[in-house]
Amino acid sequence: MDDQGIGLAREALKKIKLFWCLEDADIQIRRLGGLTNLVFYVDYAGEQYVLRLPGKGTEEFINRKNEKQAAMEAAKAGVAPDVVFFDGWTGIMVTRYVDHGITMSADNFKAREGSPARAALALKKLHCSGAVFNFRFELFAMIDDYLKILATKDIVLPEGYGQVVGDAEAVRQALNAHALPLVACHCDPLCENFIDTGKRMWIVDWEYSGMNDPLWDLGDLAVEGRFTTAQEEEMLAAYFGAEPTASERGRFVIYKAMCDLLWTLWGLIQHANRNPADDFWAYSRNRFERCKALMATQAFPKHVAAVARNNPSNPSSRRKA
């Protein structure tokens, strides 16, 4: 494979009806990135698209038919680009390109004024859209599933991982005590999955999306973006339109820890699959250490207690767009 995967992209496009009669010179392609997948910008006759080729081994943990349904529902809700083509078996996807959009990063979230609020409003729009995704994102069931995958591979869990999962049982009980109504969620809000025009934020990559507690998306984004306290407060204020209740803030903090607990295992799967996109062993170690550090703070059990004690009043009405 060429370094950028352009040859693979051209071969994939030739199998898609929109592009199959074109000469190579008719299509301009450049690599956009991707952590587990290959993502490309495609220009054809003045029309711009994004091509996504699924990464090696992703079939172990991604249901492409569920992703297709979620991507199309998110586009219908107005938070994701239109889906032009999606092969539910291979995972090859083509979407419209977002004009004047900037792919976000932790640095961009710090540099682009108002971006945490715009991301919050995009998530709020999704959560309030009434969309129903086929998949249900269940944190602890996914931890069990990832552990089963890792049991088939030559990999060692970080020391103490089992103990932390045991400690998280109190978190599970607190969340279950007053479960929020499940809504359509992105569930994997990496910074790079947000495209900012300066006026609105678009969201892409629906591989892990499902029906979930909406506070997961906010907690996970804060972690992925390495948000400062000020950025977190900007995001929460835009989302709720008011000061979060103790239980809402508690769920937010809990999910900051739990996303690291889950994605530690995801990173170990990437490491075992020899994904060259990153040093996934270091990625997993860093996420696990951050999870342990947050759970060890004096404030963390207070947040858990607030969630267990308080049932948010009319949370759906507080999130109305």
N, C-alpha and C positions, 0 to 999 in steps of 0.2 A: 504493500500500500504506500502511495506517496505520502509525504509528511503531513499534508493537510487533508488527505482523504478526498481530494477533488475528483479523482478518477472514480471512486466509489459513488460519489454523488451523481456524476454524469450517468453512470450505469443505472442507478436507481431511477433517475428522471426519465430515461428512455422507456421504462416500463409503465409510466404513468400517461394516461391518454392525453392530457393537456400538453405534454412535452414530447411524445414519442416520435413525431415526424420531423423533429428539429435537428439541424446540424449543430455540432459543438460550438461553432462560431456564433450561433444565434443566442446562446445562453452564457451569461456571465455569472460565475460562481466564486464566492469567497467564504472561507471558514469563519464562523462566528464563535465557536467554542463548544462547550458542553463538558460536563464532569464525567458522566457515564455514557453519554450518547455523542454522536457527531452532529453538529448543527451548522447549517450553511445558509448564507444569503444567496438568493437566486434572482437574477434580473433577466426578464424575457420580454422584448418588445415594449419596454417602458413599464411593464408590470413587475412588481416586486413581491417576492415570496420568501418564506423560510422553510427549508427542508430539514427534517429530523430523521436521522438514521439511528435505530436502537443500538445500544452498546452490547458487547459480548457479555453473556451471562445474565442479562437483565430479565430474560424469560423466567428465571428462577423466582423472581419476587414481584414482577409486574404483570398484571392482567390487562392486555392491550385492548380488549373489547370494552372493559370498564373505563379505561382511559379515553377511548374514542367517545363514548357516551358523555363522559364528564366534560371533555373539551368542547363538544358541540353544545352542551347545556350552558357552559360558561360563556361561550360566544353569544348564545341567545340572550343571556342575562346582561350582556354588554360589558363584560369585564375581560374578555379574552378575544384575540383576533379570530376572524372567521376561518373555519376549517375548510380547505379546498379539496384535500384528499387525505384519506386515512385507511390504511390496510390493517384491519383488526387482527390479522394473523402475524404479520411481520413487524408491525409497529412503525412502518414508514409513514411519515405524515408530512403534509404540506399545508401551511397556513399563510394568511396574508401578512405582509410585513407592516409594521407600525411606522408610519412616516414620522420623521423628526423625533423618533424615540431613542432614548439613551438607555442602554442596558445598565441596570443598577449594580452597585457593589457597596461594600461597607463604607468605602471612602466617598462614593457618590451620595450615599444617604447622609453623610455628614456635610458634604459640600453644597448640595442642592437644597436650597431653602424650601421648607414646607413639605419635603418629600416623605417624612414619616407620617404626616397627616394625610397626604394623598394616598399612600399605601393603605392606611387605615380605612379611608373612605371607599377604596376599591374592594377591600375585604368585606366591609359593611354592606356594600351593594350586593356582593355575592351571597353573603349570609342571609340577607333579607329578600333575596330574589324569588324564593319559593322553589328553586331548582331542587330536584331530587336526583342524587347520584346513585348508581347501582351498588357501589361498594360502601361498606360501613367500616370506617377507620377505628379500630379498637386497639388502643395502646398496648394493653397487657397481653392480648391475644397475639399481636404482632411481635412482641418481645419473644413469646413462646415459639412463634413460627420461625423467627430469625435464628433462635437458638437451635432449632431442629435442623435448619440448613447448615449451620456451623458445625453441628455434630457429624456431618458427612464430610467435613473438610479437615485438612491438617492445619489446625489453628488453635491457639491457646487464648482463652479469655483473659482480659486484664485482671490482675490479682485483686480480689475483693468484689468482683462484679456480682457474684451470687449473693453476697451479704447486702449489697446496696439494693438489689432487687427485693430481697426480703424486707429491708427497711421501708421500701416503697409500698408495702402492703397497707400501711396507714394512709398513704396517699390514695390508694385505690378505694379504701373504705370511705374516705372523706368525699371523694368525687361521686361515689355511688349514693351517698346519703342524700344529696340534693342534685341529682343529674339535671343538667340543662337540656331543653329540647334540642335534638340533633338537627343540624342544618348542613347545607352543602358547604364544604370547606376545601381549601387548597391542600392543606396538610403538609406541604413541603415548601414553605415560603423562603427559599434561598433568595438572597438579594438579586442574584442573576435571573430569577424568575419574574422580576418586575421590570417593566419598560416604562420609562417616565418621559412624557412630552413636555413637562413643565406646567401643564394645565391639568392633566389627569394621568393616572397610573393604570397600565394594563398588566395583566397577569398571564404568564405562559407556563407550560409544562405541567400537565395534569396527571402524571403517572401515579402519584400516591393519593390523589384526591378521593374524598368520600364524605359520607355523613359523619359529623363529628361535633364535639363541643367547640363552639366558635372561639373560645379563649385560647385554644391550642394554636390557632394561626397567629394570634398576637404574641403569645409567649415565644413561639418558635422564631418569628421574624425578629424579635428583639435580640435573641441569641445570635441568629445568623448575621444580623447587621451590626453586632457588637455595639448596640445602642447605649448611649449615655443615659443617665437618669432623665435629663432634659428631653432627649429624643423619645424615651418611653412615655413620659408625661404628655408630650405633644401627640403621640399616637393614640394613647388612651382617651385624651380629651376629645380628639376628632371622632373617635369611634363611638364613645358613649354620649358625647355632648354635655357631659357633667362629670363630677368626681365619681370614680368607680366606688361601688360599695366595698366593704371589707372582704366579702366573699368573692366578688368579681376580681379584686386585686389579688386575692389569695390564689384563685384559679390561674391567673396570669403568671404568678411567680412559680406555682407548682409546675406548670407546663414548661417553663424555662428549664427546669431541672429534668423533667421527664423526656423532653425532646432530645436532650443530650444522652440520656440513658438508652433511648431507642436507637438513635443514629450512631451510637458507638458500635452496635452490632452490625448496622448497615455498612459502616466503614470496614469492619473486619471481613465481611463478605467480599467487598471490593478488593481488599488486600489478598484474600485467599484466591480470588479470581485473577489476580495479577493485573488489575486495571492500572495502566500506566499514567492515568491522568493526574495522579497526585500520590503523595506518600500517605497511603490510607492507614498504615500502622500508626504513624504519628497523629493523624487525624483522629483515630479512635481513642488513642491514649489521652489526647488533649480534651476531647469531649467528655470522657469518663471522669477525668480529674476535675473538670469544671462542674460536672453534675455533683460529685462528692462534696466539693467545696461549698456549693450553694445549699445542699441538704444539711451540711454541718453548721450553718449559721444559726445564731440564736433566733433569728426572725422566722426561719423556715417552718418550724413546728407551729408557730403562732398563725402563719398563713394557712397551714393545714387545718388547724382548729377552727379558724374563721369559716373555711369552706364547709367543714363538717357541721358547724353550728347554725349557719345562716343560709336560708333559702332565698336567692335573689328574687326581688319582687318584680313580676312582669318583665323578665329580661328581654323577651322578644320585642316588647313595645319600646324599650329603651334603645333597641338597635334599628328601629324603623328608619329607612332611608328617606 
